[in-house]
Amino acid sequence: MSQTCARQLLRLLEAYGVDSAFGIPGVHTIELYRALGESPIRHVTPRHEQGAGFMADGYARASGRPAACFIITGPGMTNIATAMGQALADSVPMLVISSVNRRDTLGRGQGRLHELPSQQQTLAGVSVFSHTLHDPAALPELLARAFAIFHGARPGPVHIEIPIDLFDTPVPETAPRPIEVFPPAPAPAAIARAAEWLSQAERPLLLLGGGCAAAPEAARALVERLQAPALTTINAKGVLGLDHPLDLGATMSLPASRRLAAEADVVLALGTELGETDYDLVFDGGFHLNGRLIRVDIDPQQLGRNQDADLAMVADAGETMTALLQALPNVRGDAPQDDGRAAAVRQALALNEDPELAPYVPLFATLRATLPDAILVGDSTGPVYAGNFLASLPAPRCWFNSATGYGTLGYGLPAALGATLACSERPVVALVGDGGLQFVIGELATARDLDRPVAVVIWNNQGYEEIRRYMAMHEVPQLGVNLTAPNFVELASAYRCRYRAVGDPASLGEALAHLGEEASPLLIEVDATAWMSALP
């Protein structure tokens, strides 16, 4: 009994629980699509391979499960590279399967269709690993490596390219045997020392990163056991639940939170790279830790970057929090009580009164009141930058955007489509700017294909407002930032999407209230000028 290499690939993906693939077929992937026709894996066709990568990213962030991308040789791979870069920076699992030219032509520079000098080397810089399959018998091993990374190491994109002469090659038909991988647990000696330091600390502080998203119960229990304030990165928002009294959010770039961090005598950093886009958005190098630093990360290399640790553990954040709860004495009780530090920081921050953030306060109040269980997916745009400070979420995986890490534009809409496929029972809102949306405007057609009630909230300020402001701050002429936005009424009609124009919080709430009435995308255009004028 035999099967083709393409069919073997799909059976392996099915065995590992992959249920969705994003891709655009081409002449080099015909045999893969022949096999896909017999597979239960759902296929979604974006309008650009970058959209495929962003959709897989949104799917993984919303669900915690990786999706696959099926991408053609050459331009398909260079198109998806930006999405892979964003996923790599934010530790998002993504399996990219691509074609590549025939084995006997690789590296020969013969001018073949879609040929690159070395496609594998081109993609190696935006992936955890990139591998060219030369022998179909190695395919189970490659998938095992990929999923070992997804489940047991710092995740990110994995790229496997298959030469076009291998897709229809017969291989022995054997039952897939997926490997179950458990992440690393912390060393008992390290837990004992960390528990000793934390129990003796007078001003402990927790820094919770995206690595904690899979263990929110343990995170809340640990914060409450220590009665310590916590700063949560953007990818960890919601890990402590809605309006937790000890949660100070992603405010590490603001003076009051920086003072708190500098004054802490023991700092526990869990699953966070302590990187610039969470801790130094003002780019002044002003985030300092003066107390003992305990760092926990699943990636050993990360433990030596950005901040020097006094105690470093290579371990899963959830496993570590569970172990610490068992080791720490319960001398402070488990009810969330603030020793006064969190309340003082919150009062000093006064986020709702900050003139830079105040215009967006009613936006997030309206979203919370109208769609309290929504997944909010953002692009790099003003409301999202503000929401990184303002938004309080009931659970993790409800807020993610491309303002972190790689910082690309065009992320919000396609990532929201991935999120709605992963969590079809939840409302999903894409928060985008008129400039960023134009990077991926064709994905409105994909949104219509899916027949899902995704809200696309467009903050229309006729250009790249954040860059305009940055230019003005640095006395740079405002060149290249004033854009002509499309007529969104006609655009919605052309893509057969619903449309509402709003200029104040009340009309936004009324528009969002109708989101679930039809199985189609809803474009909500917010006139930024009118919105600002309507505020007190």
Secondary structure as GFF3:
##gff-version 3
##sequence-region A 1 536
A	DSSP	beta_strand	2	4	.	.	.	ID=ss1
A	DSSP	alpha_helix	5	15	.	.	.	ID=ss2
A	DSSP	beta_strand	20	23	.	.	.	ID=ss3
A	DSSP	three_ten_helix	27	29	.	.	.	ID=ss4
A	DSSP	alpha_helix	30	36	.	.	.	ID=ss5
A	DSSP	beta_strand	42	44	.	.	.	ID=ss6
A	DSSP	alpha_helix	49	63	.	.	.	ID=ss7
A	DSSP	beta_strand	68	71	.	.	.	ID=ss8
A	DSSP	alpha_helix	75	89	.	.	.	ID=ss9
A	DSSP	beta_strand	94	100	.	.	.	ID=ss10
A	DSSP	three_ten_helix	103	105	.	.	.	ID=ss11
A	DSSP	alpha_helix	119	124	.	.	.	ID=ss12
A	DSSP	beta_strand	129	132	.	.	.	ID=ss13
A	DSSP	three_ten_helix	136	138	.	.	.	ID=ss14
A	DSSP	alpha_helix	139	152	.	.	.	ID=ss15
A	DSSP	beta_strand	157	163	.	.	.	ID=ss16
A	DSSP	beta_strand	170	172	.	.	.	ID=ss17
A	DSSP	alpha_helix	188	200	.	.	.	ID=ss18
A	DSSP	beta_strand	204	208	.	.	.	ID=ss19
A	DSSP	three_ten_helix	210	212	.	.	.	ID=ss20
A	DSSP	alpha_helix	216	226	.	.	.	ID=ss21
A	DSSP	beta_strand	230	232	.	.	.	ID=ss22
A	DSSP	three_ten_helix	234	236	.	.	.	ID=ss23
A	DSSP	alpha_helix	255	263	.	.	.	ID=ss24
A	DSSP	beta_strand	266	270	.	.	.	ID=ss25
A	DSSP	alpha_helix	276	279	.	.	.	ID=ss26
A	DSSP	beta_strand	292	297	.	.	.	ID=ss27
A	DSSP	three_ten_helix	300	304	.	.	.	ID=ss28
A	DSSP	beta_strand	311	314	.	.	.	ID=ss29
A	DSSP	alpha_helix	317	327	.	.	.	ID=ss30
A	DSSP	alpha_helix	341	349	.	.	.	ID=ss31
A	DSSP	three_ten_helix	351	353	.	.	.	ID=ss32
A	DSSP	three_ten_helix	358	360	.	.	.	ID=ss33
A	DSSP	alpha_helix	361	370	.	.	.	ID=ss34
A	DSSP	beta_strand	375	378	.	.	.	ID=ss35
A	DSSP	alpha_helix	382	390	.	.	.	ID=ss36
A	DSSP	beta_strand	399	401	.	.	.	ID=ss37
A	DSSP	alpha_helix	412	422	.	.	.	ID=ss38
A	DSSP	beta_strand	428	433	.	.	.	ID=ss39
A	DSSP	alpha_helix	434	437	.	.	.	ID=ss40
A	DSSP	alpha_helix	443	450	.	.	.	ID=ss41
A	DSSP	beta_strand	455	460	.	.	.	ID=ss42
A	DSSP	alpha_helix	465	473	.	.	.	ID=ss43
A	DSSP	alpha_helix	488	494	.	.	.	ID=ss44
A	DSSP	beta_strand	498	502	.	.	.	ID=ss45
A	DSSP	alpha_helix	505	512	.	.	.	ID=ss46
A	DSSP	three_ten_helix	515	517	.	.	.	ID=ss47
A	DSSP	beta_strand	522	527	.	.	.	ID=ss48
A	DSSP	alpha_helix	528	534	.	.	.	ID=ss49
###
